Amino acid sequence: MIVSFHPIAEQELNDAAQYYELESPGLGVAFLTEVERCCLSISEHPEAGQVTVGSVRRRLVARFPYAVLYTNRQHVIRVLAIMNLKRRPAYWAGRA
């Protein structure tokens, strides 16, 4: 399955990785690795994510307080947000 990122979700991913890298060298790379692993799992089992709103699903990122929010349409996984679980919960809703 193809995984594509909403431009703002891609920016969220990069910002979070940059933040973690500044906190501790190598932690940003670890974050990117876990998000990549999560996206691979989503592409293999797209229906396994918890439904949040409508057709939007959520999968938690291991080791980090983040979730990948996505939709599955016509064999394309669209990542809508790389959501920090400690921030506003529905800020991404306009992207769906």
Contact map, one row per residue, 1 for C-alpha under 8 A:
111000000000000000000000000000000000000000110000000000000000000000000000001110000000000000000000
111100000000000000000000000000000000000000100000000000000000000000000000001110000000000000000000
111110000000000000000000000000000000001000100000000000000000000000000000000111100000000000000000
011111000000000000000000000000000000000000000000000000000000000000000000000111100000000000000000
001111111100000000000000000000000000000000000000000000000000000000000000000001110000000000000000
000111111100000000000000000000000000000000000000000000000000000000000000000001111000000000000010
000011111110000000000000000000000000000000000000000000000000000000000000000000000000000000000000
000011111111000000000000000000000000000000000000000000000000000000000000000000011000000000000000
000011111111100000000000000000000000000000000000000000000000000000000000000000111100000000000000
000011111111110000000000000000000000000000000000000000000000000000000000000000001100000000000000
000000111111111000000000000000000000000000000000000000000000000000000000000000000000000000000000
000000011111111100000000000000000000000000000000000000000000000000000000000000001110000000000000
000000001111111110000000000000010000000000000000000000000000000000000000000000000100000000000000
000000000111111111000000000000000000000000000000000000000000000000000000000000000000000000000000
000000000011111111100000000000000000000000000000000000000000000000000000000000000000000000000000
000000000001111111110000000100000000000000000000000000000000000000000000000000000000000000000000
000000000000111111111000001110110000000000000000000000000000000000000000000000000000000000000000
000000000000011111111100000100000000000000000000000000000000000000000000000000000000000000000000
000000000000001111111110000100000000000000000000000000000000000000000000000000000000000000000000
000000000000000111111111101100100000000000000000000000000000000000000000000000000000000000000000
000000000000000011111111111110000000000000000000000000000000000000000000000000000000000000000000
000000000000000001111111100100000000000000000000000000000000000000000000000000000000000000000000
000000000000000000111111101000000000000000000000000000000000000000000000000000000000000000000000
000000000000000000011111111100000000000000000000000000000000000000000000000000000000000000000000
000000000000000000011111111100000000000000000000000000000000000000000000000000000000000000000000
000000000000000000001001111111000000000000000000000000000000000000000000000000000000000000000000
000000000000000010011011111111100000000000000000000000000000000000000000000000000000000000000000
000000000000000111111101111111110000000000000000000000000000000000000000000000000000000000000000
000000000000000010001000011111111000000000000000000000000000000000000000000000000000000000000000
000000000000000000000000011111111100000000000000000000000000000000000000000000000000000000000000
000000000000000010010000001111111110000000000000000000000000000100000000000000000000000000000000
000000000000100010000000000111111111000000000000000000000000000000000000000000000000000000000000
000000000000000000000000000011111111100000000000000000000000000000000000000000000000000000000000
000000000000000000000000000001111111110000000000000000000000111000000000000000000000000000000000
000000000000000000000000000000111111111000000000000000000000100000010000000000000000000000000000
000000000000000000000000000000011111111100000000000000000000000000000000000000000000000000000000
000000000000000000000000000000001111111110000000000000000000000000000000000000000000000000000000
000000000000000000000000000000000111111111000000000000000011110000010000000000000000000000000000
001000000000000000000000000000000011111111100000000000000000000000010000000000000000000000000000
000000000000000000000000000000000001111111110000000000000000000000000000000000000000000000000000
000000000000000000000000000000000000111111111100000000000000000000000000000000000000000000000000
000000000000000000000000000000000000011111111111100000000010000000000000000010000000000000000000
111000000000000000000000000000000000001111111100000000000000000000000000000010000000000000000000
100000000000000000000000000000000000000111111100000000000000000000000000000000000000000000000000
000000000000000000000000000000000000000011111111000000000000000000000000000000000000000000000000
000000000000000000000000000000000000000011111111100000000000000000000001000010000000000000000000
000000000000000000000000000000000000000001001111100000000000000000000000000000000000000000000000
000000000000000000000000000000000000000001001111110000000000000000000000000000000000000000000000
000000000000000000000000000000000000000001000111111000001110000000000000000000000000000000000000
000000000000000000000000000000000000000000000001111100001110000000000000000000000000000000000000
000000000000000000000000000000000000000000000000111111111100000000000000000000000000000000000000
000000000000000000000000000000000000000000000000011111111100000000000000000000000000000000000000
000000000000000000000000000000000000000000000000001111111000000000000000000000000000000000000000
000000000000000000000000000000000000000000000000001111110000000000000000000000000000000000000000
000000000000000000000000000000000000000000000000001111111000000000000011000000000000000000000000
000000000000000000000000000000000000000000000000001111111100000000001110000000000000000000000001
000000000000000000000000000000000000000000000000111110111110000000001110000000000000000000000000
000000000000000000000000000000000000000000000000111100011111000000111100000000000000000000000000
000000000000000000000000000000000000010001000000110000001111100000111000000000000000000000000000
000000000000000000000000000000000000010000000000000000000111110011110000000000000000000000000000
000000000000000000000000000000000110010000000000000000000011111111110000000000000000000000000000
000000000000000000000000000000000100010000000000000000000001111110000000000000000000000000000000
000000000000000000000000000000000100000000000000000000000000111110000000000000000000000000000000
000000000000000000000000000000100000000000000000000000000000111111000000000000000000000000000000
000000000000000000000000000000000000000000000000000000000001111111100000000000000001110000000000
000000000000000000000000000000000000000000000000000000000001100111110000000000000111100000000000
000000000000000000000000000000000000000000000000000000000111100011111000000000001111100000000000
000000000000000000000000000000000010011000000000000000000111100001111100000000111110000000000000
000000000000000000000000000000000000000000000000000000011110000000111110000000111110000000000000
000000000000000000000000000000000000000000000000000000011100000000011111000011111000000000000000
000000000000000000000000000000000000000000000000000000111000000000001111100011110000000000000001
000000000000000000000000000000000000000000000100000000100000000000000111111111000000000000000000
000000000000000000000000000000000000000000000000000000000000000000000011111111000000000000000000
000000000000000000000000000000000000000000000000000000000000000000000001111100000000000000000000
110000000000000000000000000000000000000000000000000000000000000000000001111110000000000000000000
111100000000000000000000000000000000000000000000000000000000000000000001111111000000000000000000
111100000000000000000000000000000000000001100100000000000000000000000111101111100000000000000000
001111000000000000000000000000000000000000000000000000000000000000000111100111110000000000000000
001111001000000000000000000000000000000000000000000000000000000000011110000011111100000000000000
000011011000000000000000000000000000000000000000000000000000000000011110000001111100000000010011
000001011101000000000000000000000000000000000000000000000000000000111100000000111110000000010000
000000001101100000000000000000000000000000000000000000000000000001111000000000111111000000000000
000000000001000000000000000000000000000000000000000000000000000001111000000000001111101010000000
000000000000000000000000000000000000000000000000000000000000000011100000000000000111111000000000
000000000000000000000000000000000000000000000000000000000000000011100000000000000011111110000000
000000000000000000000000000000000000000000000000000000000000000010000000000000000001111100000000
000000000000000000000000000000000000000000000000000000000000000000000000000000000011111110000000
000000000000000000000000000000000000000000000000000000000000000000000000000000000000111111100000
000000000000000000000000000000000000000000000000000000000000000000000000000000000010101111110000
000000000000000000000000000000000000000000000000000000000000000000000000000000000000000111111000
000000000000000000000000000000000000000000000000000000000000000000000000000000000000000111111100
000000000000000000000000000000000000000000000000000000000000000000000000000000011000000011111111
000000000000000000000000000000000000000000000000000000000000000000000000000000000000000001111111
000000000000000000000000000000000000000000000000000000000000000000000000000000000000000000111111
000001000000000000000000000000000000000000000000000000000000000000000000000000010000000000011111
000000000000000000000000000000000000000000000000000000010000000000000010000000010000000000011111
